[in-house]
Amino acid sequence: MATSQLTASSVTASARNLASLQGLRLSTVKFSSFGTLKPGALTSRSFKRLVVKAATVVAPKYTSVKPLGDRVLVKIKETEEKTEGGILLPTTAQSKPQGGEVVAVGEGKTIGNTKLESSVKTGAQVIYSKYAGTEVEFNGANHLLLKEDDIVGLLETDDIKDLEPLNDRVFIKVLEAEEKTAGGLLLTEASKEKPSIGTVIAVGPGTLDEEGNLKPLSVSPGNTVLYSKYAGNDFKGNDGSNYIALRASDVMAVLY
């Protein structure tokens, strides 16, 4: 919203100036200083403290965005506005979407003397880290421009349990939190300790060394692991189970 101030020092109002306002329908014009003006109510004296606010619309038309380097452009999946039962969700209850479709990729990145192409392709359905990237709106849709490393994995179904981790990500099914204390007292949701133990469901292909060679991860599907508390991204599967996707460096130990 652009604001232009017309005051006595910048505009000298006279009967001649008022002629320029003939195109306005004075019965519907509102000014912050005077409220609603009626025909005949506007005089040269009125201009001495007149403030006019005019809307300026700047809407450049971009039809495409080309990511550079190892950046990826993702069309954000729309937020659900209703529950499965049809109840309309208020804005505060709508979870920020963390997935979308890849619509463009950069030329890749260089590690040492090795040029690496992006590991994701156009059309892939991906899950990305929360709060990652920069939001861009064009062609009437919301997009996210982020680094490939911020993409957690590929998800071609509607169930998070089918996530295919990328790079050094590990996908874990979280063990349920204890609902009772050792003495048998029932715990409330607020007092339950966040679990930090789970079973590895899938792992990414690994990390790249300084020469661009792939190094497999030290954990495998089926391992029970101890991981850092508050690390990674939490998800809930269609069956109500809790999952977490985190970096291999956040896995502290394998339990036997």
C-alpha positions as CSV (number, residue, x, y, z in Angstrom):
1,M,0.0,0.0,0.0
2,A,1.6,3.3,-1.1
3,T,0.6,6.4,0.8
4,S,0.8,9.9,-0.7
5,Q,0.3,12.9,1.6
6,L,-1.3,16.0,0.2
7,T,-0.8,18.9,2.6
8,A,-0.8,22.7,2.3
9,S,2.9,22.7,1.7
10,S,2.8,20.3,-1.2
11,V,-0.6,21.1,-2.8
12,T,-2.3,24.4,-3.2
13,A,-5.9,23.7,-3.4
14,S,-8.3,26.1,-5.1
15,A,-11.5,25.9,-7.0
16,R,-9.3,25.2,-10.1
17,N,-7.8,22.1,-8.3
18,L,-11.1,20.7,-7.4
19,A,-12.0,20.3,-11.0
20,S,-9.5,17.5,-11.2
21,L,-11.7,15.5,-8.8
22,Q,-14.7,15.6,-11.0
23,G,-14.2,11.9,-12.0
24,L,-14.7,10.8,-8.3
25,R,-18.1,9.8,-7.0
26,L,-17.9,11.9,-3.9
27,S,-20.8,10.1,-2.2
28,T,-18.6,7.0,-1.9
29,V,-15.1,8.5,-1.3
30,K,-13.6,8.0,2.2
31,F,-10.7,9.9,3.6
32,S,-8.9,9.1,6.8
33,S,-9.1,12.7,8.0
34,F,-12.8,13.4,7.2
35,G,-14.6,10.1,7.0
36,T,-17.3,9.8,4.3
37,L,-17.6,13.0,2.1
38,K,-20.9,14.0,0.7
39,P,-21.4,16.0,-2.5
40,G,-20.6,19.7,-1.9
41,A,-18.7,19.0,1.4
42,L,-15.3,19.2,-0.2
43,T,-13.8,22.8,-0.2
44,S,-10.4,24.3,-0.7
45,R,-10.0,24.6,3.1
46,S,-10.5,20.8,3.4
47,F,-7.2,20.2,1.6
48,K,-5.1,21.8,4.3
49,R,-4.9,18.6,6.3
50,L,-5.9,16.1,3.6
51,V,-4.2,12.7,3.5
52,V,-4.9,10.5,0.5
53,K,-4.1,6.8,0.5
54,A,-3.9,5.1,-2.8
55,A,-3.2,1.4,-3.5
56,T,-0.3,0.6,-5.8
57,V,-0.3,-2.9,-7.2
58,V,3.0,-4.2,-8.4
59,A,2.6,-7.7,-9.9
60,P,5.4,-8.8,-12.2
61,K,4.5,-11.8,-14.3
62,Y,7.1,-14.6,-14.0
63,T,6.2,-17.8,-15.9
64,S,9.2,-19.9,-14.8
65,V,12.0,-20.1,-12.3
66,K,15.3,-21.8,-13.0
67,P,17.2,-23.0,-9.9
68,L,20.9,-22.6,-9.8
69,G,23.6,-25.0,-8.4
70,D,22.2,-27.8,-6.2
71,R,18.9,-26.0,-5.6
72,V,15.5,-27.6,-6.4
73,L,12.1,-25.9,-7.1
74,V,9.2,-27.7,-5.5
75,K,5.5,-27.0,-6.0
76,I,4.1,-27.1,-2.5
77,K,1.3,-29.6,-1.7
78,E,-1.8,-27.7,-0.6
79,T,-2.7,-27.7,3.1
80,E,-5.7,-29.8,4.1
81,E,-8.5,-27.4,5.1
82,K,-10.8,-30.1,6.4
83,T,-10.6,-33.3,8.4
84,E,-11.5,-36.6,7.0
85,G,-14.9,-36.2,8.6
86,G,-15.4,-32.9,6.7
87,I,-14.8,-30.5,9.7
88,L,-13.4,-27.2,8.5
89,L,-10.0,-26.5,10.2
90,P,-9.1,-23.0,11.4
91,T,-5.9,-21.6,9.9
92,T,-4.0,-22.2,13.2
93,A,-4.9,-25.9,13.1
94,Q,-3.7,-26.5,9.6
95,S,-0.3,-28.1,9.6
96,K,2.3,-26.6,7.3
97,P,2.8,-28.9,4.3
98,Q,6.2,-30.6,4.1
99,G,5.8,-32.2,0.7
100,G,5.3,-31.4,-3.0
101,E,6.3,-32.1,-6.5
102,V,9.7,-31.2,-8.0
103,V,9.1,-28.9,-11.0
104,A,12.7,-27.8,-11.8
105,V,16.3,-28.7,-10.7
106,G,19.6,-27.0,-10.9
107,E,22.7,-28.2,-12.7
108,G,24.0,-29.9,-9.6
109,K,27.1,-29.3,-7.4
110,T,30.8,-29.9,-7.6
111,I,32.8,-31.8,-5.0
112,G,36.5,-31.6,-5.6
113,N,36.9,-32.3,-9.3
114,T,33.7,-34.3,-9.5
115,K,30.5,-32.7,-11.0
116,L,27.4,-34.3,-9.5
117,E,23.9,-34.1,-10.9
118,S,20.9,-33.7,-8.7
119,S,19.6,-36.9,-7.2
120,V,16.0,-35.9,-7.6
121,K,14.2,-35.5,-11.0
122,T,11.4,-33.4,-12.3
123,G,8.1,-34.9,-11.3
124,A,9.3,-36.6,-8.2
125,Q,7.1,-36.3,-5.1
126,V,9.3,-35.3,-2.2
127,I,9.3,-34.6,1.6
128,Y,11.5,-31.8,2.8
129,S,12.7,-30.4,6.1
130,K,10.3,-28.1,7.9
131,Y,11.1,-24.4,7.6
132,A,13.6,-25.1,4.8
133,G,14.0,-23.0,1.7
134,T,12.4,-19.8,0.4
135,E,8.8,-19.6,-0.6
136,V,8.1,-18.3,-4.1
137,E,4.6,-17.6,-5.6
138,F,4.1,-17.6,-9.3
139,N,1.6,-18.9,-11.8
140,G,-1.0,-18.9,-9.1
141,A,0.7,-21.5,-6.9
142,N,3.1,-21.6,-4.0
143,H,6.6,-23.0,-4.6
144,L,9.6,-23.6,-2.4
145,L,13.2,-23.0,-3.6
146,L,15.5,-25.1,-1.5
147,K,18.8,-27.0,-1.5
148,E,18.7,-30.6,-2.5
149,D,20.2,-31.5,0.9
150,D,17.0,-30.2,2.6
151,I,15.0,-32.9,0.9
152,V,14.4,-35.7,3.3
153,G,13.2,-38.3,0.8
154,L,10.9,-39.5,-1.9
155,L,7.3,-40.4,-1.2
156,E,5.2,-41.7,-4.1
157,T,2.2,-42.8,-1.9
158,D,0.0,-41.1,0.7
159,D,1.5,-43.0,3.6
160,I,4.7,-41.7,5.2
161,K,5.8,-45.3,6.0
162,D,6.7,-45.6,2.3
163,L,9.3,-42.8,2.5
164,E,12.6,-43.5,0.6
165,P,15.3,-41.5,2.4
166,L,17.9,-39.6,0.4
167,N,21.6,-38.9,1.0
168,D,22.5,-39.5,4.7
169,R,18.9,-39.6,6.0
170,V,17.7,-42.5,8.2
171,F,14.0,-43.3,8.5
172,I,12.9,-44.7,11.9
173,K,9.7,-46.1,13.4
174,V,9.6,-44.6,16.9
175,L,9.0,-46.9,19.8
176,E,5.9,-45.9,21.8
177,A,6.4,-43.8,24.9
178,E,5.8,-45.4,28.2
179,E,2.3,-44.6,29.4
180,K,2.9,-45.7,33.0
181,T,5.6,-45.1,35.6
182,A,7.5,-48.0,37.2
183,G,5.1,-47.7,40.1
184,G,2.1,-48.1,37.8
185,L,0.9,-44.4,37.7
186,L,-0.7,-43.4,34.5
187,L,1.2,-40.6,32.7
188,T,-0.5,-37.7,31.0
189,E,0.5,-36.7,27.4
190,A,2.4,-33.7,28.7
191,S,4.5,-35.7,31.1
192,K,5.4,-38.6,28.8
193,E,9.1,-38.7,28.0
194,K,9.7,-38.2,24.3
195,P,11.0,-41.6,23.0
196,S,14.5,-41.6,21.5
197,I,14.6,-45.3,20.5
198,G,13.3,-46.8,17.3
199,T,13.6,-49.3,14.6
200,V,15.3,-48.3,11.3
201,I,12.8,-48.7,8.4
202,A,15.0,-47.4,5.5
203,V,18.3,-45.6,5.0
204,G,19.6,-43.3,2.3
205,P,22.4,-44.3,-0.1
206,G,25.0,-42.6,2.0
207,T,27.3,-39.6,2.2
208,L,29.9,-38.2,-0.3
209,D,33.5,-37.8,0.6
210,E,35.7,-35.0,-0.6
211,E,36.4,-36.8,-3.9
212,G,32.7,-37.4,-4.5
213,N,32.8,-41.1,-3.6
214,L,29.7,-42.6,-1.9
215,K,30.2,-43.9,1.6
216,P,27.4,-46.2,2.9
217,L,25.8,-45.5,6.2
218,S,26.7,-47.4,9.4
219,V,23.1,-48.4,10.2
220,S,20.8,-50.8,8.3
221,P,17.1,-51.5,8.1
222,G,16.0,-53.6,11.1
223,N,18.5,-52.1,13.5
224,T,17.2,-50.8,16.8
225,V,18.9,-47.5,17.4
226,L,19.2,-44.7,20.0
227,Y,19.0,-41.2,18.4
228,S,19.4,-37.7,19.6
229,K,16.4,-36.2,21.3
230,Y,14.6,-33.4,19.3
231,A,16.5,-34.3,16.1
232,G,15.0,-34.7,12.6
233,N,11.4,-34.4,11.4
234,D,8.5,-36.1,13.0
235,F,5.7,-37.8,11.0
236,K,2.6,-39.8,11.8
237,G,1.6,-42.8,9.5
238,N,-1.9,-43.7,8.4
239,D,-1.9,-46.4,11.0
240,G,-1.2,-44.0,13.8
241,S,2.4,-45.0,14.3
242,N,5.1,-42.3,14.8
243,Y,8.1,-42.0,12.5
244,I,11.1,-39.8,12.4
245,A,13.6,-38.9,9.6
246,L,17.0,-37.7,10.7
247,R,20.6,-37.6,9.6
248,A,22.8,-40.5,10.3
249,S,25.0,-38.3,12.5
250,D,22.0,-38.0,14.9
251,V,22.0,-41.8,15.5
252,M,24.1,-42.3,18.6
253,A,24.2,-46.1,18.9
254,V,22.8,-49.5,17.7
255,L,21.1,-51.5,20.4
256,Y,21.3,-55.3,20.6
